[in-house]
Amino acid sequence: MSHTRERPACTVQQPSPDDQENGTENRALTALSSSQAMASPRIEAVIRDRHRMGECPMWEEETRQLVFVDINTRTVCWWNPLSGEGQVEWAAWLDQDKPHNRFNGGKVDPAGRFVAGTMPEASAPGVWEPGQGSLYTLYADCSVVRQLDQLGIPNGLDWSLDHHTLYHVDGLDYSVRSYDYDVQTGGLGTRLCTPEMPVSRVMSCCFGGADYSDLYVTSAANSLSPEQLLREPQAGHVFKVLGLGVRGLASCHFSG
């Protein structure tokens, strides 16, 4: 796709001899050059592989590489701008008994482990088979442990400020779930009482507010039929959950 845009006309006043001595001419030419550069952006395809669903690009400052995922092919990809080469790293092949599953939401825990959930592909618009999702932990040595199974659509993970509680939403269970969390091992304990939401397509959650004591939950209206939207007029709204008695924390970085 190409775009043509007329460049605005520029008039450069000839500097006087005094101005030349003071460097005004150089500043005028520099300003003109910057204006032309801003008016002519360049777009370049740096990775020409065709990914099915490229998501979550992130610049890795330590290695100076671009990291992104291809959800449908279950891969994590790196691209090196110096060599121009990309690589794919396989940590584990999960849910082998569920070929239509894919990864969904994920987040790094306070100790640097990556926790992510799997979910089934929709069999029809707005229709997912329940109990097919799982929650996994990727450790720094690239070992993987399944923490939970028989979930719907796990998404939107977050931890309490003391790191002892893990929260996540289940997009098919109308709920925000919470568990006792062992930050030393990454293991989950007892499932705690959590609120149910008034819509079926619960998507994600995070702590926020002045002291990170408010839990914000997003929902979605896409993939719902007109009949479902009539039954769920709040679908697509953002909700705030109060009175949990805990505080959240800012995002963490993977230690592997």
C-alpha positions as CSV (number, residue, x, y, z in Angstrom):
1,M,0.0,0.0,0.0
2,S,1.4,3.4,-0.9
3,H,0.4,6.8,0.2
4,T,1.1,10.1,-1.5
5,R,1.1,13.3,0.4
6,E,2.0,16.7,-0.8
7,R,4.9,18.2,1.0
8,P,4.3,21.7,2.3
9,A,6.1,24.5,0.6
10,C,9.0,25.9,2.6
11,T,10.6,29.3,2.2
12,V,14.1,29.8,3.6
13,Q,15.2,33.4,4.1
14,Q,18.8,34.1,3.1
15,P,20.8,34.8,6.3
16,S,22.7,38.0,6.6
17,P,26.5,38.0,7.1
18,D,26.0,38.5,10.8
19,D,23.6,35.6,10.9
20,Q,26.1,33.4,9.1
21,E,28.8,34.2,11.6
22,N,26.4,33.2,14.4
23,G,25.5,29.9,12.7
24,T,21.9,30.9,11.9
25,E,22.2,29.4,8.4
26,N,23.2,26.0,9.7
27,R,20.3,26.1,12.1
28,A,17.8,27.0,9.4
29,L,19.0,24.2,7.1
30,T,18.9,21.7,10.0
31,A,15.3,22.7,10.7
32,L,14.4,22.3,7.1
33,S,16.0,18.9,6.9
34,S,14.1,17.8,10.0
35,S,10.9,19.0,8.6
36,Q,11.4,17.1,5.3
37,A,12.3,13.9,7.3
38,M,9.1,14.1,9.4
39,A,7.1,14.6,6.2
40,S,8.5,11.5,4.5
41,P,8.3,8.5,6.9
42,R,9.8,5.2,5.6
43,I,8.1,1.9,6.3
44,E,10.1,-1.3,5.9
45,A,9.2,-4.9,6.4
46,V,12.1,-6.3,8.5
47,I,10.7,-9.8,9.0
48,R,9.1,-11.3,5.9
49,D,8.0,-14.6,7.3
50,R,4.2,-14.9,7.3
51,H,3.1,-15.3,10.9
52,R,-0.5,-16.5,11.5
53,M,-1.1,-14.2,14.5
54,G,1.8,-12.0,15.5
55,E,1.3,-10.6,19.0
56,C,3.0,-8.7,21.9
57,P,6.1,-7.2,20.3
58,M,8.6,-6.2,22.9
59,W,12.0,-4.6,22.6
60,E,14.6,-6.5,24.8
61,E,17.0,-3.8,25.9
62,E,19.7,-6.2,27.3
63,T,20.1,-8.1,24.0
64,R,19.0,-5.3,21.7
65,Q,16.5,-7.7,20.0
66,L,12.8,-7.6,19.1
67,V,10.8,-10.4,20.9
68,F,7.3,-11.4,19.8
69,V,5.0,-14.4,19.7
70,D,3.0,-16.2,17.0
71,I,0.0,-17.4,19.0
72,N,-1.4,-20.0,16.5
73,T,2.0,-21.7,16.0
74,R,2.8,-21.5,19.7
75,T,6.3,-19.9,19.2
76,V,8.3,-17.2,20.7
77,C,10.5,-15.4,18.2
78,W,13.5,-13.1,18.4
79,W,14.8,-10.8,15.6
80,N,18.3,-9.3,15.6
81,P,18.4,-5.9,13.8
82,L,22.2,-6.2,13.3
83,S,22.2,-9.6,11.6
84,G,18.7,-9.3,10.2
85,E,18.1,-12.9,11.3
86,G,15.2,-14.2,13.3
87,Q,15.1,-17.3,15.5
88,V,12.4,-19.4,17.1
89,E,12.9,-20.9,20.5
90,W,10.8,-24.0,21.7
91,A,10.6,-24.4,25.4
92,A,8.0,-27.2,25.5
93,W,5.1,-28.6,23.5
94,L,2.0,-28.4,25.7
95,D,-1.6,-29.6,25.5
96,Q,-0.5,-32.3,23.0
97,D,-3.8,-34.1,23.6
98,K,-5.7,-30.9,22.6
99,P,-4.6,-30.0,19.1
100,H,-7.0,-27.1,18.8
101,N,-5.7,-25.3,21.9
102,R,-3.5,-22.2,21.9
103,F,-1.9,-19.9,24.4
104,N,-3.8,-16.9,25.6
105,G,-2.9,-14.4,28.4
106,G,0.4,-14.5,30.3
107,K,2.4,-12.5,32.8
108,V,5.7,-12.6,34.7
109,D,5.3,-13.3,38.4
110,P,7.2,-11.4,41.2
111,A,10.1,-13.9,41.1
112,G,10.6,-13.7,37.3
113,R,8.7,-16.8,36.2
114,F,6.3,-16.6,33.2
115,V,2.8,-17.8,33.9
116,A,0.4,-18.3,30.9
117,G,-2.9,-20.0,30.1
118,T,-4.1,-22.1,27.2
119,M,-7.6,-22.0,25.7
120,P,-9.5,-23.8,23.0
121,E,-10.3,-22.3,19.6
122,A,-13.9,-21.3,19.1
123,S,-15.9,-24.1,17.4
124,A,-18.4,-21.5,16.2
125,P,-18.7,-17.7,16.7
126,G,-19.0,-17.2,20.5
127,V,-18.8,-21.0,21.2
128,W,-16.0,-22.6,23.2
129,E,-15.8,-26.0,24.7
130,P,-15.5,-25.6,28.5
131,G,-12.9,-27.2,30.7
132,Q,-10.2,-27.3,28.0
133,G,-7.8,-24.6,29.3
134,S,-4.8,-24.9,31.6
135,L,-2.4,-22.6,33.4
136,Y,1.3,-23.2,33.1
137,T,4.5,-21.8,34.6
138,L,7.7,-21.4,32.6
139,Y,10.8,-21.3,34.8
140,A,14.1,-19.6,34.2
141,D,15.7,-23.0,33.2
142,C,12.9,-23.4,30.5
143,S,11.2,-26.2,32.4
144,V,7.4,-26.0,32.4
145,V,4.9,-27.1,35.0
146,R,1.1,-27.2,34.6
147,Q,-0.5,-25.6,37.7
148,L,-4.2,-25.8,36.8
149,D,-6.4,-27.6,34.3
150,Q,-10.1,-27.9,33.4
151,L,-10.2,-24.1,32.9
152,G,-12.3,-22.2,30.3
153,I,-10.3,-19.3,29.0
154,P,-7.7,-18.2,31.5
155,N,-6.5,-14.7,31.0
156,G,-5.5,-11.5,32.8
157,L,-3.1,-12.6,35.6
158,D,-2.0,-10.4,38.5
159,W,-0.5,-10.8,42.0
160,S,-1.2,-9.1,45.3
161,L,1.3,-6.8,46.7
162,D,2.6,-9.3,49.3
163,H,2.9,-11.9,46.4
164,H,0.9,-14.5,48.3
165,T,-2.2,-14.4,46.0
166,L,-2.6,-15.0,42.3
167,Y,-5.6,-13.6,40.4
168,H,-6.8,-14.5,36.9
169,V,-10.0,-14.3,35.0
170,D,-11.8,-17.2,33.4
171,G,-13.6,-16.0,30.3
172,L,-16.0,-18.9,30.3
173,D,-16.7,-19.0,34.0
174,Y,-18.0,-15.4,34.5
175,S,-15.4,-15.1,37.3
176,V,-12.2,-13.7,38.7
177,R,-10.4,-16.5,40.4
178,S,-7.7,-16.3,43.1
179,Y,-5.4,-18.8,44.7
180,D,-2.8,-18.9,47.5
181,Y,0.5,-18.4,45.8
182,D,4.0,-19.7,46.9
183,V,6.3,-17.1,45.5
184,Q,9.3,-19.3,46.4
185,T,8.3,-22.2,44.2
186,G,5.6,-20.7,41.9
187,G,3.1,-23.3,43.1
188,L,-0.6,-22.7,43.7
189,G,-2.5,-23.6,46.9
190,T,-6.1,-23.2,47.9
191,R,-8.6,-21.6,45.6
192,L,-10.0,-18.5,47.4
193,C,-13.4,-16.9,47.2
194,T,-13.6,-14.5,44.2
195,P,-16.4,-12.5,42.7
196,E,-18.5,-13.5,39.7
197,M,-18.9,-11.0,36.9
198,P,-22.2,-10.1,35.2
199,V,-20.9,-10.9,31.7
200,S,-19.6,-14.1,30.0
201,R,-16.7,-12.7,28.0
202,V,-14.4,-11.7,30.9
203,M,-11.0,-10.9,29.3
204,S,-8.4,-9.6,31.6
205,C,-7.7,-8.0,35.0
206,C,-5.1,-5.8,36.6
207,F,-4.6,-3.8,39.8
208,G,-4.6,0.0,39.7
209,G,-5.7,3.1,41.4
210,A,-3.9,5.4,43.7
211,D,-2.6,2.6,46.0
212,Y,-3.1,-0.4,43.6
213,S,-6.1,-1.7,45.6
214,D,-8.7,-1.5,42.8
215,L,-9.0,-4.5,40.6
216,Y,-10.0,-3.5,37.0
217,V,-11.6,-6.2,34.8
218,T,-12.2,-5.9,31.1
219,S,-14.8,-7.7,29.1
220,A,-15.5,-8.2,25.4
221,A,-18.6,-8.0,23.1
222,N,-17.0,-9.5,20.1
223,S,-17.9,-13.1,19.1
224,L,-21.2,-12.8,20.9
225,S,-24.4,-13.3,18.9
226,P,-27.1,-10.6,18.8
227,E,-29.2,-12.8,21.1
228,Q,-26.3,-13.0,23.6
229,L,-25.7,-9.3,23.5
230,L,-29.4,-8.7,24.4
231,R,-29.0,-11.0,27.4
232,E,-25.7,-9.3,28.4
233,P,-26.1,-5.5,27.9
234,Q,-22.9,-4.9,29.9
235,A,-20.7,-6.9,27.6
236,G,-17.7,-4.9,26.6
237,H,-17.7,-2.8,29.7
238,V,-14.8,-2.3,32.1
239,F,-15.5,-3.1,35.7
240,K,-13.8,-2.1,39.0
241,V,-13.8,-4.6,41.9
242,L,-13.6,-2.9,45.3
243,G,-13.1,-4.2,48.8
244,L,-10.7,-7.1,48.2
245,G,-8.5,-6.1,51.1
246,V,-5.3,-6.5,49.0
247,R,-3.1,-4.3,46.9
248,G,-1.4,-5.2,43.6
249,L,2.0,-4.5,42.2
250,A,3.7,-3.2,39.0
251,S,4.8,-5.5,36.1
252,C,7.8,-7.8,36.6
253,H,10.5,-9.1,34.1
254,F,11.2,-12.7,33.2
255,S,14.4,-14.0,34.9
256,G,15.3,-16.6,32.2
